[in-house]
Amino acid sequence: MVKQERAARTRQALIVAAAEVFADRGYALATLPAVSKRAGVSAGALHFHFASKEALAREVEGAAADSVEKMAAGCRTSADTLLQSLVNATCRLLAAVSGDPLVRAGFRLSRDPSRKGGGEVGVLSQWWCEWVQDLIDEAEKEGELAHGVSPEDAAAAIVAATVGFETLSAWDLDWLARERAVGFWAFLLPLLAAAPQQVLAEPDGASVANESGGGEASIERDG
């Protein structure tokens, strides 16, 4: 049991360290020696848990997706309307990209063309696209969208904006500022919502902060 616990802690430390290295350097410039050094474990221990850099990248990307899915689920259950849950989720997502290396690494790996597969849409970006589309489709059924709004066009605009903010933040972190997300929703809601006065463009600040921090805590996974 002690040996298993030690192995689990080592694996967790490697995922945390890998997220930080991938977030800082990207896939191509990240190295396994850099990950093992940051984790404080030997190269042999790293290779025991992960056979390659790609295997480690997949684990980080999967852990990031788990973290974002839990965040989105929390937004879905805590908001009074579907559109409010979408506003809350996008604001918290951008806060997480800013403050959590795991989430930042997950998105960076999802769009990194240097990985095998030639820059195909990764698991995290694909999941976010599908989640936004499903939520908008449901909002239309519930009568939350303004008359004549296309769910496909609305979802495309929201996904493009949120992923665009994350991509642009590689050059300027101001794109992840809370004001960016609030301004986006203040502009979009009057066009999107059947009752825009019932949806807040700026969700509660405390709940956004609670969802955004703690990369290491966010990487808890089974196995």
C-alpha positions as a printed Julia matrix, in Angstrom:
223×3 Matrix{Float64}:
   0.0    0.0     0.0
   2.81   2.43    0.87
   4.52   1.62   -2.43
   1.28   2.25   -4.34
   0.74   5.56   -2.57
   4.29   6.62   -3.37
   3.78   5.7    -7.03
   0.52   7.67   -7.14
   2.21  10.74   -5.65
   5.05  10.45   -8.16
   2.62  10.2   -11.05
   0.69  13.19   -9.75
   3.88  15.23   -9.39
   4.83  14.41  -12.96
   1.45  15.52  -14.32
   1.66  18.78  -12.4
   5.22  19.42  -13.58
   4.38  18.47  -17.17
   1.41  20.86  -17.2
   3.68  23.69  -16.09
   6.34  22.86  -18.68
   3.85  22.44  -21.55
   2.08  25.66  -20.54
   5.36  27.59  -20.49
   7.17  26.09  -23.48
   4.64  24.35  -25.69
   4.93  20.76  -26.89
   7.92  21.06  -29.2
  10.22  22.76  -26.7
   9.12  20.74  -23.67
  11.5   17.93  -22.73
  11.15  14.94  -20.47
  14.32  15.88  -18.52
  12.76  19.29  -17.81
   9.61  17.6   -16.54
  11.43  15.14  -14.3
  13.63  17.92  -12.91
  10.66  20.11  -12.1
   8.85  17.19  -10.51
  11.91  16.27   -8.48
  11.96  12.66   -9.67
  14.42  10.59  -11.66
  14.23  10.03  -15.4
  13.67   6.35  -14.7
  10.64   7.12  -12.56
   9.19   9.28  -15.32
   9.62   6.55  -17.94
   8.07   4.02  -15.56
   4.83   6.05  -15.58
   4.94   7.51  -19.11
   6.56   5.87  -22.1
   6.89   9.06  -24.16
   6.33  12.8   -24.23
   3.15  12.25  -26.24
   1.79   9.88  -23.58
   2.46  12.52  -20.95
   0.84  15.21  -23.11
  -2.29  13.08  -23.53
  -2.49  12.62  -19.76
  -2.18  16.36  -19.15
  -4.75  17.16  -21.84
  -7.15  14.6   -20.4
  -6.72  15.95  -16.87
  -7.34  19.48  -18.15
 -10.52  18.31  -19.88
 -11.69  16.68  -16.64
 -11.09  19.94  -14.77
 -12.97  22.06  -17.31
 -15.85  19.57  -17.47
 -16.28  19.74  -13.7
 -16.18  23.53  -13.81
 -18.79  23.64  -16.57
 -21.01  21.17  -14.74
 -20.87  23.37  -11.65
 -21.91  26.38  -13.72
 -24.76  24.39  -15.23
 -26.22  23.39  -11.87
 -25.73  26.71  -10.06
 -27.23  29.12  -12.63
 -30.93  29.9   -13.0
 -30.85  29.88  -16.81
 -28.86  28.08  -19.48
 -27.47  31.31  -20.9
 -26.34  32.42  -17.45
 -24.52  29.13  -17.0
 -22.8   29.73  -20.34
 -21.75  33.25  -19.35
 -20.43  31.97  -16.02
 -18.58  29.1   -17.65
 -16.8   31.25  -20.22
 -15.72  33.77  -17.56
 -14.46  31.01  -15.3
 -12.75  29.26  -18.18
 -10.72  32.34  -19.06
  -9.87  32.85  -15.39
  -8.68  29.24  -15.25
  -6.53  29.64  -18.36
  -4.92  32.63  -16.66
  -4.43  31.06  -13.23
  -4.2   27.3   -13.7
  -1.24  25.84  -15.66
  -3.18  22.61  -16.18
  -6.01  24.27  -18.09
  -3.61  26.53  -19.97
  -1.52  23.53  -20.98
  -4.61  21.59  -22.01
  -5.69  24.25  -24.49
  -2.16  24.84  -25.73
  -1.69  21.14  -26.38
  -5.09  20.94  -28.09
  -3.98  23.35  -30.82
  -0.24  22.61  -30.97
   0.68  21.74  -34.6
   3.98  20.16  -33.55
   2.22  17.15  -32.03
   1.56  13.97  -33.96
  -1.64  14.44  -35.9
  -0.7   17.72  -37.54
  -2.63  20.14  -35.35
  -5.94  18.29  -35.27
  -8.46  19.71  -32.8
  -7.57  18.17  -29.45
  -9.78  16.67  -26.79
 -10.23  19.82  -24.73
 -11.03  22.19  -27.61
 -13.36  19.6   -29.16
 -15.18  19.07  -25.87
 -15.65  22.81  -25.39
 -17.09  23.19  -28.91
 -19.58  20.41  -28.3
 -20.54  21.63  -24.82
 -21.28  25.16  -26.03
 -23.31  23.87  -28.99
 -25.34  21.49  -26.79
 -26.07  24.25  -24.29
 -27.14  26.72  -26.99
 -29.37  24.07  -28.6
 -31.03  23.45  -25.24
 -31.39  27.19  -24.63
 -33.26  27.5   -27.92
 -35.66  24.73  -26.9
 -36.28  26.51  -23.6
 -37.07  29.78  -25.39
 -34.0   31.62  -24.08
 -32.69  32.71  -27.49
 -33.98  35.81  -29.23
 -36.26  35.3   -32.23
 -34.36  34.49  -35.39
 -31.07  33.63  -33.69
 -29.37  30.62  -35.27
 -28.06  28.21  -32.59
 -25.25  27.14  -34.92
 -24.12  30.72  -35.56
 -24.41  31.63  -31.88
 -22.33  28.66  -30.77
 -19.72  29.34  -33.44
 -19.36  32.97  -32.3
 -19.02  32.01  -28.63
 -16.5   29.23  -29.27
 -14.47  31.39  -31.64
 -14.37  34.21  -29.11
 -13.41  32.14  -26.08
 -10.79  30.07  -27.88
  -9.59  33.24  -29.57
  -9.08  34.95  -26.2
  -7.01  31.97  -25.07
  -4.92  31.94  -28.25
  -4.27  35.69  -28.21
  -3.19  35.51  -24.57
   0.03  33.85  -25.74
   1.06  37.34  -26.94
  -0.81  39.51  -24.45
  -2.25  38.27  -21.15
  -4.7   41.18  -21.17
  -6.89  39.04  -23.42
  -7.66  36.9   -20.37
  -8.67  39.88  -18.23
 -12.11  39.63  -16.67
 -13.14  42.82  -18.44
 -12.65  41.15  -21.84
 -15.16  38.4   -21.09
 -17.62  40.82  -19.49
 -17.38  43.19  -22.46
 -17.93  40.32  -24.89
 -21.1   39.23  -23.13
 -22.36  42.8   -22.65
 -22.12  43.16  -26.43
 -23.57  39.75  -27.33
 -26.43  39.24  -24.86
 -28.76  41.91  -26.28
 -28.49  40.15  -29.65
 -28.59  36.59  -28.31
 -31.02  36.45  -25.4
 -34.79  36.64  -25.53
 -34.68  38.36  -22.14
 -31.18  39.9   -21.88
 -32.09  41.77  -18.71
 -32.34  38.42  -16.93
 -28.75  37.37  -17.77
 -25.76  38.98  -16.06
 -22.78  39.71  -18.29
 -20.62  39.8   -15.16
 -21.11  36.77  -12.88
 -20.35  36.87   -9.18
 -16.65  37.65   -8.74
 -16.12  35.35   -5.78
 -17.42  32.29   -7.6
 -15.25  33.05  -10.63
 -12.17  33.25   -8.43
 -13.04  30.01   -6.68
 -13.19  28.17  -10.0
  -9.94  29.5   -11.43
  -7.08  28.72   -9.11
  -4.98  25.83   -7.97
  -3.47  23.9   -10.83
  -2.3   21.07   -8.6
  -5.67  20.62   -6.94
  -7.32  20.51  -10.35
  -5.24  17.55  -11.53
  -6.76  14.98   -9.2
  -7.65  11.96  -11.32
  -8.18   8.26  -10.81
  -5.29   6.04  -11.78
